[in-house]
């Protein structure tokens, strides 16, 4: 006798239809769908708590960083020496504060940059000189005339 009711057992002659469960259903049945939802909701919260704890422990003291930024290091300024007599150097007077003014007839023939200092070799009618220019201050720091010595 065969019964088609949902709770009845099929006879041994009838084939059973097995449905292949999806991977989500496998996980849900293994740990329980309620527990799976709890894990999905709480994992990001636990992650945020751990990251916040690491930042709080190893983040450093903000007061030290703020005090270092507020107190800049003292910078010693060199006095500009007077240019040597007859040296064709750069002049600090210019309409544009970012421009380096040269004496009439002077040409820059070489330059070298080191940090915020610019060294210029200036050839002019009065001779050759090296001019050290501070780019951050916008001023000539030193002018060094180059003279030739006669050997015997």
DSSP file (Angstrom, degrees, kcal/mol; ACC not computed):
  #  RESIDUE AA STRUCTURE BP1 BP2  ACC     N-H-->O    O-->H-N    N-H-->O    O-->H-N    TCO  KAPPA ALPHA  PHI   PSI    X-CA   Y-CA   Z-CA
    1    1 A X              0   0    0      0, 0.0     2,-0.4     0, 0.0     0, 0.0   0.000 360.0 360.0 360.0 131.2    0.0    0.0    0.0
    2    2 A X        -     0   0    0      8,-0.0     2,-0.4     9,-0.0     8,-0.1  -0.854 360.0-164.7-110.2 140.4    1.4    3.4   -1.0
    3    3 A X        -     0   0    0     -2,-0.4     8,-0.1     6,-0.3     5,-0.0  -0.984  12.3-164.1-125.9 134.8    0.7    6.7    0.6
    4    4 A X        +     0   0    0     -2,-0.4    -1,-0.1     6,-0.1     2,-0.1   0.227  49.5 124.7 -99.8  13.5    1.4   10.0   -0.9
    5    5 A X  S >  S-     0   0    0      1,-0.1     3,-1.0     4,-0.1    -2,-0.1  -0.393  71.9-115.9 -72.4 154.3    1.1   12.0    2.3
    6    6 A X  T 3  S+     0   0    0      1,-0.3    -1,-0.1    -2,-0.1    -3,-0.0   0.813 112.4  46.1 -64.1 -31.4    4.1   14.2    3.3
    7    7 A X  T 3  S+     0   0    0      2,-0.1    -1,-0.3     0, 0.0     2,-0.1   0.553  91.5 103.7 -87.8  -7.1    4.9   12.2    6.5
    8    8 A X  S <  S-     0   0    0     -3,-1.0     2,-0.4     1,-0.1    -6,-0.0  -0.442  72.9-119.5 -79.8 149.2    4.6    8.8    4.9
    9    9 A X        -     0   0    0     -2,-0.1    -6,-0.3     1,-0.1     2,-0.1  -0.690  28.1-123.6 -84.0 135.1    7.6    6.7    4.1
   10   10 A X        -     0   0    0     -2,-0.4    -6,-0.1     1,-0.1    -1,-0.1  -0.415  31.8-101.3 -73.2 156.2    8.0    5.7    0.4
   11   11 A X    >   -     0   0    0      1,-0.1     3,-1.0    -8,-0.1    -1,-0.1  -0.258  33.1-106.8 -68.6 164.4    8.2    2.1   -0.5
   12   12 A X  T 3  S+     0   0    0      1,-0.3    -1,-0.1    -3,-0.1    -2,-0.1   0.698 116.7  61.6 -68.8 -18.1   11.5    0.7   -1.3
   13   13 A X  T 3  S+     0   0    0      2,-0.1     2,-0.3     0, 0.0    -1,-0.3   0.718  86.2  85.8 -82.4 -20.5   10.7    0.5   -4.9
   14   14 A X  S <  S-     0   0    0     -3,-1.0     2,-0.2     1,-0.1    -4,-0.0  -0.658  82.1-122.1 -84.6 134.3   10.2    4.2   -5.3
   15   15 A X        -     0   0    0     -2,-0.3     2,-0.4     1,-0.1    -2,-0.1  -0.488  21.2-128.5 -75.0 144.7   13.4    6.3   -6.0
   16   16 A X        -     0   0    0     -2,-0.2     2,-0.7    -6,-0.0    -1,-0.1  -0.761  12.9-139.1 -91.6 136.3   14.3    9.1   -3.6
   17   17 A X        -     0   0    0     -2,-0.4     2,-0.5     2,-0.0    -2,-0.0  -0.861  18.8-162.6 -96.4 118.5   14.9   12.5   -5.1
   18   18 A X        -     0   0    0     -2,-0.7     2,-0.5     2,-0.0    -2,-0.0  -0.874   6.9-148.2-103.7 130.3   17.9   14.1   -3.3
   19   19 A X        -     0   0    0     -2,-0.5     2,-0.6     1,-0.0    -2,-0.0  -0.840  17.4-128.8 -96.5 129.2   18.4   17.8   -3.6
   20   20 A X        -     0   0    0     -2,-0.5     2,-0.1     1,-0.0    -2,-0.0  -0.678  27.9-134.3 -78.5 117.2   22.1   18.9   -3.6
   21   21 A X        -     0   0    0     -2,-0.6    -1,-0.0     1,-0.1     2,-0.0  -0.385  17.3-114.5 -73.3 151.2   22.3   21.7   -0.9
   22   22 A X     >  -     0   0    0      1,-0.1     4,-1.9    -2,-0.1     5,-0.1  -0.286  29.8-104.7 -75.6 168.3   24.2   24.9   -1.7
   23   23 A X  H  > S+     0   0    0      1,-0.2     4,-2.2     2,-0.2     5,-0.2   0.853 121.6  53.8 -65.7 -34.0   27.3   25.9    0.2
   24   24 A X  H  > S+     0   0    0      1,-0.2     4,-3.0     2,-0.2    -1,-0.2   0.903 107.9  49.9 -65.6 -39.9   25.5   28.5    2.2
   25   25 A X  H  > S+     0   0    0      2,-0.2     4,-2.6     1,-0.2     5,-0.2   0.876 108.7  53.3 -66.1 -35.8   22.9   25.9    3.3
   26   26 A X  H  X S+     0   0    0     -4,-1.9     4,-1.9     2,-0.2    -2,-0.2   0.936 113.4  42.3 -62.1 -45.9   25.8   23.6    4.3
   27   27 A X  H  X S+     0   0    0     -4,-2.2     4,-2.4     2,-0.2     5,-0.4   0.926 114.7  51.2 -66.2 -44.2   27.3   26.3    6.5
   28   28 A X  H  X S+     0   0    0     -4,-3.0     4,-1.6     1,-0.2    -2,-0.2   0.897 113.4  43.9 -62.8 -40.3   23.9   27.3    7.8
   29   29 A X  H  < S+     0   0    0     -4,-2.6    -1,-0.2    -5,-0.2    -2,-0.2   0.832 112.4  53.8 -74.3 -29.5   23.0   23.8    8.8
   30   30 A X  H  < S+     0   0    0     -4,-1.9    -2,-0.2    -5,-0.2    -1,-0.2   0.916 128.3  15.6 -71.7 -42.1   26.4   23.1   10.3
   31   31 A X  H  < S-     0   0    0     -4,-2.4     4,-0.3    -5,-0.1    -2,-0.2   0.499 115.4-101.6-110.9  -5.4   26.5   26.0   12.7
   32   32 A X     X  -     0   0    0     -4,-1.6     4,-2.1    -5,-0.4    -3,-0.2   0.394  21.4-109.3  91.0 132.0   22.9   27.1   12.7
   33   33 A X  H  > S+     0   0    0      1,-0.2     4,-1.8     2,-0.2     5,-0.1   0.823 117.6  54.6 -66.5 -31.1   21.4   30.0   10.7
   34   34 A X  H  > S+     0   0    0      2,-0.2     4,-1.8     1,-0.2    -1,-0.2   0.936 110.0  46.3 -66.2 -45.7   20.9   32.0   13.9
   35   35 A X  H  > S+     0   0    0     -4,-0.3     4,-2.2     1,-0.2    -2,-0.2   0.864 109.2  56.0 -64.5 -36.0   24.5   31.6   15.0
   36   36 A X  H  X S+     0   0    0     -4,-2.1     4,-2.3     1,-0.2    -1,-0.2   0.903 106.9  49.0 -62.7 -41.7   25.6   32.5   11.4
   37   37 A X  H  X S+     0   0    0     -4,-1.8     4,-1.8     2,-0.2    -1,-0.2   0.879 109.8  52.0 -66.2 -37.4   23.7   35.8   11.6
   38   38 A X  H  X S+     0   0    0     -4,-1.8     4,-2.5     2,-0.2     5,-0.2   0.914 110.7  48.2 -64.0 -42.1   25.3   36.6   15.0
   39   39 A X  H  X S+     0   0    0     -4,-2.2     4,-2.1     1,-0.2    -2,-0.2   0.913 110.0  51.9 -63.6 -43.6   28.8   36.0   13.5
   40   40 A X  H  X S+     0   0    0     -4,-2.3     4,-0.5     1,-0.2    -1,-0.2   0.867 115.6  41.1 -63.4 -36.8   28.1   38.2   10.5
   41   41 A X  H  X S+     0   0    0     -4,-1.8     4,-0.6    -5,-0.2    -2,-0.2   0.888 119.0  42.5 -79.2 -40.4   26.9   41.1   12.6
   42   42 A X  H  X S+     0   0    0     -4,-2.5     4,-2.4    -5,-0.2     5,-0.2   0.759  96.3  74.0 -84.2 -24.1   29.5   40.9   15.4
   43   43 A X  H  X S+     0   0    0     -4,-2.1     4,-2.4     1,-0.2    -1,-0.2   0.920  98.3  46.3 -59.6 -47.1   32.7   40.2   13.4
   44   44 A X  H  X S+     0   0    0     -4,-0.5     4,-2.5     1,-0.2    -1,-0.2   0.888 112.6  52.0 -62.2 -35.3   33.1   43.8   12.0
   45   45 A X  H  X S+     0   0    0     -4,-0.6     4,-2.0     2,-0.2    -2,-0.2   0.903 110.3  47.3 -66.9 -39.9   32.4   45.1   15.5
   46   46 A X  H  X S+     0   0    0     -4,-2.4     4,-2.4     2,-0.2    -2,-0.2   0.909 111.1  52.3 -65.6 -42.0   35.1   42.9   17.0
   47   47 A X  H  X S+     0   0    0     -4,-2.4     4,-2.5    -5,-0.2     5,-0.2   0.932 110.0  47.9 -59.5 -47.0   37.5   44.0   14.2
   48   48 A X  H  X S+     0   0    0     -4,-2.5     4,-2.4     1,-0.2    -1,-0.2   0.885 110.8  51.7 -62.8 -38.3   36.9   47.7   14.9
   49   49 A X  H  X S+     0   0    0     -4,-2.0     4,-2.1     2,-0.2    -1,-0.2   0.905 111.0  47.6 -64.9 -41.3   37.4   47.2   18.7
   50   50 A X  H  X S+     0   0    0     -4,-2.4     4,-2.2     2,-0.2    -2,-0.2   0.927 113.0  47.5 -66.2 -45.1   40.7   45.4   18.1
   51   51 A X  H  X S+     0   0    0     -4,-2.5     4,-2.4     1,-0.2    -2,-0.2   0.908 111.9  50.4 -63.7 -42.1   42.0   48.1   15.7
   52   52 A X  H  X S+     0   0    0     -4,-2.4     4,-2.3    -5,-0.2    -1,-0.2   0.899 110.3  50.5 -62.6 -40.5   40.9   50.9   18.1
   53   53 A X  H  X S+     0   0    0     -4,-2.1     4,-2.2     2,-0.2    -2,-0.2   0.901 109.8  49.7 -63.6 -41.5   42.7   49.1   20.9
   54   54 A X  H  X S+     0   0    0     -4,-2.2     4,-2.9     2,-0.2     5,-0.2   0.911 112.2  47.8 -64.1 -42.6   45.9   48.8   18.9
   55   55 A X  H  X S+     0   0    0     -4,-2.4     4,-1.6     1,-0.2    -2,-0.2   0.900 111.9  50.3 -65.1 -39.6   45.8   52.5   17.9
   56   56 A X  H  < S+     0   0    0     -4,-2.3     4,-0.2    -5,-0.2    -2,-0.2   0.879 117.8  39.1 -66.3 -37.0   45.2   53.5   21.6
   57   57 A X  H  < S+     0   0    0     -4,-2.2     3,-0.3    -5,-0.2    -2,-0.2   0.933 131.7  23.0 -78.9 -47.3   48.1   51.4   22.8
   58   58 A X  H  < S+     0   0    0     -4,-2.9    -2,-0.2    -5,-0.2    -3,-0.2   0.348  94.0  98.2-104.7   5.2   50.7   52.0   20.1
   59   59 A X  S  < S-     0   0    0     -4,-1.6    -1,-0.2    -5,-0.2    -3,-0.1   0.721  79.6-133.6 -70.1 -22.4   49.4   55.4   18.7
   60   60 A X        -     0   0    0     -3,-0.3     2,-0.6    -4,-0.2    -1,-0.2  -0.194  32.3 -54.9  91.9 171.9   51.9   57.5   20.6
   61   61 A X     >  -     0   0    0      1,-0.1     4,-1.2    -2,-0.1     3,-0.4  -0.794  36.9-160.1 -93.2 119.8   51.4   60.7   22.6
   62   62 A X  H  > S+     0   0    0     -2,-0.6     4,-2.4     1,-0.2     5,-0.2   0.766  89.1  64.9 -69.8 -24.9   49.7   63.5   20.6
   63   63 A X  H  > S+     0   0    0      2,-0.2     4,-2.2     1,-0.2    -1,-0.2   0.881 100.8  50.0 -66.5 -37.4   51.0   66.1   23.1
   64   64 A X  H  > S+     0   0    0     -3,-0.4     4,-2.0     2,-0.2    -1,-0.2   0.919 112.0  47.3 -65.9 -42.8   54.6   65.3   22.1
   65   65 A X  H  X S+     0   0    0     -4,-1.2     4,-1.8     1,-0.2    -2,-0.2   0.907 113.1  48.7 -65.1 -42.0   53.8   65.7   18.4
   66   66 A X  H  X S+     0   0    0     -4,-2.4     4,-1.8     1,-0.2    -1,-0.2   0.887 111.0  49.5 -66.4 -39.4   51.9   68.9   18.9
   67   67 A X  H  X S+     0   0    0     -4,-2.2     4,-1.4     1,-0.2    -1,-0.2   0.867 110.3  50.8 -70.6 -34.1   54.7   70.5   21.0
   68   68 A X  H  < S+     0   0    0     -4,-2.0    -1,-0.2     1,-0.2    -2,-0.2   0.879 112.7  46.5 -68.1 -36.7   57.3   69.6   18.4
   69   69 A X  H  < S+     0   0    0     -4,-1.8    -2,-0.2     1,-0.2    -1,-0.2   0.824 111.3  51.8 -73.8 -31.0   55.3   71.1   15.7
   70   70 A X  H  < S+     0   0    0     -4,-1.8     2,-0.8     1,-0.2    -1,-0.2   0.795 105.2  57.4 -77.5 -28.3   54.6   74.3   17.7
   71   71 A X  S  < S-     0   0    0     -4,-1.4    -1,-0.2    -5,-0.1     3,-0.1  -0.804  77.1-160.8-107.8  92.5   58.2   75.0   18.5
   72   72 A X        -     0   0    0     -2,-0.8    -3,-0.1    -3,-0.1     2,-0.1  -0.361  30.9 -96.1 -70.2 152.7   60.3   75.4   15.3
   73   73 A X        -     0   0    0      1,-0.1     2,-0.2    -2,-0.0    -1,-0.1  -0.374  43.4-103.4 -67.3 144.5   64.0   75.0   15.6
   74   74 A X        -     0   0    0     -3,-0.1     2,-0.5    -2,-0.1    -1,-0.1  -0.500  34.1-151.1 -70.7 135.1   66.0   78.2   15.9
   75   75 A X        -     0   0    0     -2,-0.2     2,-0.5    -3,-0.1    -1,-0.0  -0.937   5.5-141.0-113.0 126.5   67.7   79.2   12.6
   76   76 A X        -     0   0    0     -2,-0.5     2,-0.4     1,-0.0    -2,-0.0  -0.754  16.0-150.9 -88.2 126.5   70.9   81.1   12.7
   77   77 A X        -     0   0    0     -2,-0.5     2,-0.3    64,-0.0    64,-0.0  -0.808   8.4-136.0 -98.6 135.4   71.1   83.8   10.0
   78   78 A X        -     0   0    0     -2,-0.4     2,-0.2     1,-0.1    64,-0.0  -0.666  22.5-115.5 -87.3 144.2   74.4   84.8    8.6
   79   79 A X        -     0   0    0     -2,-0.3     2,-0.6     1,-0.1    -1,-0.1  -0.558  30.6-113.9 -76.8 142.9   75.1   88.5    8.0
   80   80 A X        -     0   0    0     -2,-0.2    62,-0.2    62,-0.1    61,-0.1  -0.673  31.5-138.3 -80.3 119.9   75.6   89.5    4.4
   81   81 A X        -     0   0    0     -2,-0.6     2,-0.2    60,-0.6    62,-0.1  -0.399  25.8 -98.1 -75.0 156.2   79.2   90.6    3.9
   82   82 A X        -     0   0    0      1,-0.1    -1,-0.1    -2,-0.1    61,-0.1  -0.507  46.6-104.4 -70.0 139.2   79.9   93.6    1.8
   83   83 A X        -     0   0    0     -2,-0.2    -1,-0.1     1,-0.1     3,-0.1  -0.334  40.1-101.9 -65.7 147.2   80.9   92.7   -1.7
   84   84 A X    >   -     0   0    0     59,-0.1     3,-2.0     1,-0.1     2,-0.2  -0.302  48.0 -85.6 -66.8 152.7   84.6   93.0   -2.5
   85   85 A X  T 3  S+     0   0    0      1,-0.3    -1,-0.1    -3,-0.1     3,-0.1  -0.409 113.7   6.4 -62.4 123.9   85.7   96.0   -4.5
   86   86 A X  T 3  S+     0   0    0      1,-0.3     2,-0.3    -2,-0.2    -1,-0.3   0.456  91.9 139.6  85.1   0.5   85.4   95.3   -8.2
   87   87 A X    <   -     0   0    0     -3,-2.0     2,-1.2     1,-0.1    -1,-0.3  -0.629  49.6-140.8 -81.4 135.1   83.6   92.0   -7.7
   88   88 A X        +     0   0    0     -2,-0.3    41,-0.3    34,-0.2     2,-0.1  -0.738  47.0 146.8 -94.3  88.8   80.7   91.4  -10.2
   89   89 A X        -     0   0    0     -2,-1.2    14,-1.3    -5,-0.1     2,-0.2  -0.395  50.8 -75.7-113.1-171.4   78.3   89.7   -7.9
   90   90 A X  E     -A  102   0A   0     12,-0.2     2,-0.4    -2,-0.1    12,-0.3  -0.575  39.2-138.7 -85.3 151.3   74.5   89.4   -7.4
   91   91 A X  E     -A  101   0A   0     10,-2.9    10,-1.1    -2,-0.2    -1,-0.0  -0.882   5.3-144.3-109.8 146.1   72.6   92.2   -5.8
   92   92 A X  S    S+     0   0    0     -2,-0.4     2,-0.5     8,-0.1    -1,-0.1   0.598  74.7  96.0 -83.1 -11.5   69.8   91.7   -3.3
   93   93 A X        +     0   0    0      8,-0.1     2,-0.3     7,-0.0    -2,-0.1  -0.705  48.6 141.7 -86.4 122.9   67.7   94.6   -4.6
   94   94 A X        -     0   0    0     -2,-0.5     7,-0.0     1,-0.1    -2,-0.0  -0.983  57.0-127.3-155.8 150.5   65.1   93.5   -7.1
   95   95 A X  S    S+     0   0    0     -2,-0.3     2,-0.6     1,-0.1    -1,-0.1   0.851 104.9  55.3 -68.5 -33.8   61.5   94.3   -7.9
   96   96 A X  S >  S-     0   0    0      1,-0.1     3,-1.9    -3,-0.1    -1,-0.1  -0.898  77.8-150.8-101.0 118.9   60.5   90.6   -7.6
   97   97 A X  T 3  S+     0   0    0     -2,-0.6    -1,-0.1     1,-0.3    -2,-0.0   0.721  96.9  54.2 -65.1 -18.9   61.6   89.2   -4.2
   98   98 A X  T 3  S+     0   0    0      2,-0.1    -1,-0.3    -3,-0.0     2,-0.3   0.504  94.1  90.6 -90.2  -3.0   62.0   85.7   -5.8
   99   99 A X  S <  S-     0   0    0     -3,-1.9     2,-0.6    39,-0.1     0, 0.0  -0.649  71.1-137.0 -93.8 149.5   64.4   87.0   -8.5
  100  100 A X        -     0   0    0     -2,-0.3     2,-0.3    39,-0.0    -8,-0.1  -0.924  21.9-144.8-103.4 118.4   68.2   87.2   -8.1
  101  101 A X  E     -A   91   0A   0    -10,-1.1   -10,-2.9    -2,-0.6     2,-0.3  -0.644  12.4-158.6 -86.8 141.0   69.5   90.5   -9.4
  102  102 A X  E     -A   90   0A   0     -2,-0.3   -12,-0.2   -12,-0.3     3,-0.1  -0.837  24.8-103.2-114.6 153.8   72.9   90.7  -11.2
  103  103 A X    >   -     0   0    0    -14,-1.3     3,-2.0    -2,-0.3    -1,-0.0  -0.354  57.9 -78.5 -66.5 154.7   75.2   93.6  -11.8
  104  104 A X  T 3  S+     0   0    0      1,-0.3    21,-0.3    20,-0.0    -1,-0.1  -0.342 119.1  14.3 -59.2 132.4   75.1   95.0  -15.3
  105  105 A X  T 3  S+     0   0    0      1,-0.3     2,-0.3    19,-0.1    -1,-0.3   0.435  96.2 129.8  84.2   0.7   77.2   92.9  -17.7
  106  106 A X    <   -     0   0    0     -3,-2.0     2,-0.4    18,-0.2    -1,-0.3  -0.648  37.2-166.1 -91.2 146.1   77.4   89.9  -15.3
  107  107 A X  E     -B  123   0B   0     16,-3.1    16,-3.1    -2,-0.3     2,-0.6  -0.980  22.4-126.7-130.1 142.1   76.5   86.3  -16.4
  108  108 A X  E     +B  122   0B   0     -2,-0.4    14,-0.2    14,-0.2     3,-0.1  -0.798  30.2 172.9 -84.9 119.8   75.8   83.2  -14.4
  109  109 A X  E     +     0   0B   0     12,-2.8     2,-0.3    -2,-0.6    -1,-0.1   0.614  62.9   9.2-105.7 -15.8   78.1   80.5  -15.9
  110  110 A X  E     -B  121   0B   0     11,-1.0    11,-3.0     2,-0.0     2,-0.3  -0.983  60.1-171.7-158.4 154.2   77.5   77.7  -13.3
  111  111 A X  E     -B  120   0B   0     -2,-0.3     2,-0.3     9,-0.2     9,-0.2  -0.995   4.2-170.0-149.5 154.3   75.2   76.8  -10.5
  112  112 A X  E     -B  119   0B   0      7,-2.2     7,-3.2    -2,-0.3     2,-0.4  -0.994  12.0-148.2-145.6 137.8   74.8   74.2   -7.8
  113  113 A X  E     +B  118   0B   0     -2,-0.3     2,-0.3     5,-0.2     5,-0.2  -0.908  16.8 172.7-111.8 133.0   72.0   73.5   -5.4
  114  114 A X  E >   -B  117   0B   0      3,-2.8     3,-1.9    -2,-0.4     2,-0.4  -0.862  66.8 -55.3-138.7 102.2   72.4   72.1   -1.8
  115  115 A X  T 3  S-     0   0    0     -2,-0.3     0, 0.0     1,-0.3     0, 0.0  -0.536 121.0 -19.8  66.3-120.7   69.2   72.1    0.3
  116  116 A X  T 3  S+     0   0    0     -2,-0.4    19,-3.2    -3,-0.1    20,-0.6   0.199 120.0  95.5-104.0  15.5   67.9   75.6    0.2
  117  117 A X  E <   -BC 114 134B   0     -3,-1.9    -3,-2.8    17,-0.2     2,-0.5  -0.897  55.3-162.9-108.5 135.6   71.2   77.2   -0.7
  118  118 A X  E     -BC 113 133B   0     15,-3.0    15,-3.1    -2,-0.4     2,-0.5  -0.974   4.1-157.2-118.3 123.9   72.1   78.0   -4.3
  119  119 A X  E     -BC 112 132B   0     -7,-3.2    -7,-2.2    -2,-0.5     2,-0.4  -0.892  13.4-171.0-102.3 126.8   75.7   78.6   -5.3
  120  120 A X  E     -BC 111 131B   0     11,-2.8    11,-2.8    -2,-0.5     2,-0.7  -0.944  19.5-145.4-118.4 136.7   76.2   80.7   -8.5
  121  121 A X  E     -BC 110 130B   0    -11,-3.0   -12,-2.8    -2,-0.4   -11,-1.0  -0.911  24.5-165.4 -97.1 119.0   79.4   81.4  -10.4
  122  122 A X  E     -BC 108 129B   0      7,-3.1     7,-2.2    -2,-0.7     2,-0.5  -0.922   9.0-165.3-112.8 121.8   79.0   84.9  -11.8
  123  123 A X  E     +BC 107 128B   0    -16,-3.1   -16,-3.1    -2,-0.5     2,-0.3  -0.915  26.1 150.9-103.6 127.4   81.4   86.2  -14.5
  124  124 A X  E >   - C   0 127B   0      3,-2.0     3,-1.4    -2,-0.5   -18,-0.2  -0.849  61.0 -86.3-145.1-179.7   81.3   89.9  -15.0
  125  125 A X  T 3  S+     0   0    0    -21,-0.3     3,-0.1    -2,-0.3   -20,-0.1   0.770 124.7  52.6 -64.8 -25.1   83.4   92.9  -16.1
  126  126 A X  T 3  S-     0   0    0      1,-0.3     2,-0.3   -37,-0.0    -1,-0.3   0.492 122.8 -88.2 -89.1  -3.0   84.8   93.2  -12.5
  127  127 A X  E <   -C  124   0B   0     -3,-1.4    -3,-2.0   -40,-0.1     2,-0.4  -0.838  54.5 -49.2 130.3-168.4   85.9   89.6  -12.3
  128  128 A X  E     +CD 123 146B   0     18,-0.6    18,-3.0    -2,-0.3     2,-0.3  -0.859  52.6 170.2-109.3 139.9   84.6   86.2  -11.3
  129  129 A X  E     -CD 122 145B   0     -7,-2.2    -7,-3.1    -2,-0.4     2,-0.5  -0.976  31.3-128.4-145.3 159.3   82.8   85.5   -8.0
  130  130 A X  E     -CD 121 144B   0     14,-3.1    14,-3.4    -2,-0.3     2,-0.5  -0.947  24.5-161.9-107.0 127.6   80.8   82.8   -6.2
  131  131 A X  E     -CD 120 143B   0    -11,-2.8   -11,-2.8    -2,-0.5     2,-0.6  -0.951   5.3-155.2-114.5 124.2   77.4   84.0   -4.8
  132  132 A X  E     -CD 119 142B   0     10,-3.3     9,-3.0    -2,-0.5    10,-1.4  -0.889  15.9-169.5 -99.3 121.4   75.6   81.9   -2.2
  133  133 A X  E     -CD 118 140B   0    -15,-3.1   -15,-3.0    -2,-0.6     2,-0.7  -0.944  17.9-141.6-117.7 129.7   71.9   82.6   -2.2
  134  134 A X  E  >> -CD 117 139B   0      5,-2.9     4,-1.9    -2,-0.4     5,-1.3  -0.811  12.1-166.7 -90.5 112.1   69.4   81.4    0.4
  135  135 A X  T  45S+     0   0    0    -19,-3.2    -1,-0.2    -2,-0.7   -18,-0.1   0.848  84.7  52.1 -70.4 -34.4   66.2   80.3   -1.4
  136  136 A X  T  45S+     0   0    0    -20,-0.6    -1,-0.2     1,-0.2   -19,-0.1   0.881 119.4  34.7 -71.1 -36.1   64.1   80.1    1.7
  137  137 A X  T  45S-     0   0    0    -21,-0.2    -2,-0.2     2,-0.2    -1,-0.2   0.711 101.1-133.6 -87.8 -22.4   65.0   83.7    2.9
  138  138 A X  T  <5 +     0   0    0     -4,-1.9     2,-0.3     1,-0.3    -3,-0.2   0.866  65.7 110.1  72.2  36.9   65.3   85.1   -0.6
  139  139 A X  E   <S-D  134   0B   0     -5,-1.3    -5,-2.9   -41,-0.0     2,-0.4  -0.965  75.8-101.0-143.5 157.0   68.6   86.8    0.1
  140  140 A X  E     -D  133   0B   0     -2,-0.3    -7,-0.3    -7,-0.2     3,-0.1  -0.655  30.4-173.2 -75.8 127.6   72.3   86.7   -0.8
  141  141 A X  E     -     0   0B   0     -9,-3.0   -60,-0.6    -2,-0.4     2,-0.3   0.874  64.2  -7.3 -89.3 -44.2   74.1   85.0    2.1
  142  142 A X  E     -D  132   0B   0    -10,-1.4   -10,-3.3   -62,-0.2     2,-0.5  -0.994  50.1-153.2-156.2 145.1   77.7   85.5    0.9
  143  143 A X  E     -D  131   0B   0     -2,-0.3     2,-0.6   -12,-0.2   -12,-0.2  -0.992  15.3-169.0-120.6 124.5   79.7   86.7   -2.1
  144  144 A X  E     -D  130   0B   0    -14,-3.4   -14,-3.1    -2,-0.5     2,-0.2  -0.940  12.5-145.3-118.1 110.6   83.2   85.3   -2.6
  145  145 A X  E     -D  129   0B   0     -2,-0.6     2,-0.6   -16,-0.2   -16,-0.3  -0.495  10.6-140.5 -73.4 144.3   85.4   86.9   -5.1
  146  146 A X  E     -D  128   0B   0    -18,-3.0   -18,-0.6    -2,-0.2     2,-0.3  -0.923  23.7-178.9-107.4 122.1   87.7   84.6   -7.1
  147  147 A X        -     0   0    0     -2,-0.6     2,-0.4   -20,-0.1   -20,-0.0  -0.879  23.4-126.2-120.0 153.3   91.2   86.0   -7.7
  148  148 A X        -     0   0    0     -2,-0.3     2,-0.4     2,-0.0    -2,-0.0  -0.811  19.5-148.0 -98.5 136.5   94.1   84.5   -9.5
  149  149 A X        -     0   0    0     -2,-0.4     2,-0.5     0, 0.0     0, 0.0  -0.803  14.9-126.3-101.9 146.9   97.5   84.3   -7.8
  150  150 A X        -     0   0    0     -2,-0.4     2,-0.3     2,-0.0    -2,-0.0  -0.771  19.9-146.0 -92.4 132.1  100.7   84.5   -9.7
  151  151 A X              0   0    0     -2,-0.5     0, 0.0     1,-0.1     0, 0.0  -0.729 360.0 360.0 -96.0 147.7  103.2   81.7   -9.3
  152  152 A X              0   0    0     -2,-0.3    -1,-0.1     0, 0.0    -2,-0.0   0.434 360.0 360.0 -88.7 360.0  106.9   82.4   -9.3
